[in-house]
């Protein structure tokens, strides 16, 4: 499996660095910020890097679609 920078695996779950989410998904940074501040996605921290789970990335895409 090919790894890309800004992705992590912990306990069998894949995570994406919060700073990479807009680049990977095409979602505007302010939309990601809104989703985090409202608690729509859960932010975790690994070795000083803030990450969200891949499942939350897909939820974020649904959040974006709902905002249109």
DAFENPE-V870083 format. One record per residue. N is the residue number from 1. RES is the residue in one letter. SS is DSSP state (helix for helix, strand for strand, loop for the rest). Layout:
((N:RES:SS) (N:RES:SS))
This chain:
((1:X:loop) (2:X:loop) (3:X:loop) (4:X:loop) (5:X:loop) (6:X:loop) (7:X:strand) (8:X:strand) (9:X:strand) (10:X:strand) (11:X:loop) (12:X:loop) (13:X:strand) (14:X:strand) (15:X:strand) (16:X:strand) (17:X:strand) (18:X:helix) (19:X:helix) (20:X:helix) (21:X:helix) (22:X:helix) (23:X:helix) (24:X:helix) (25:X:helix) (26:X:loop) (27:X:loop) (28:X:loop) (29:X:helix) (30:X:helix) (31:X:helix) (32:X:helix) (33:X:helix) (34:X:helix) (35:X:helix) (36:X:helix) (37:X:helix) (38:X:loop) (39:X:loop) (40:X:loop) (41:X:loop) (42:X:loop) (43:X:loop) (44:X:strand) (45:X:strand) (46:X:strand) (47:X:loop) (48:X:loop) (49:X:strand) (50:X:strand) (51:X:strand) (52:X:strand) (53:X:strand) (54:X:helix) (55:X:helix) (56:X:helix) (57:X:helix) (58:X:helix) (59:X:helix) (60:X:helix) (61:X:helix) (62:X:helix) (63:X:helix) (64:X:helix) (65:X:helix) (66:X:helix) (67:X:loop) (68:X:loop))
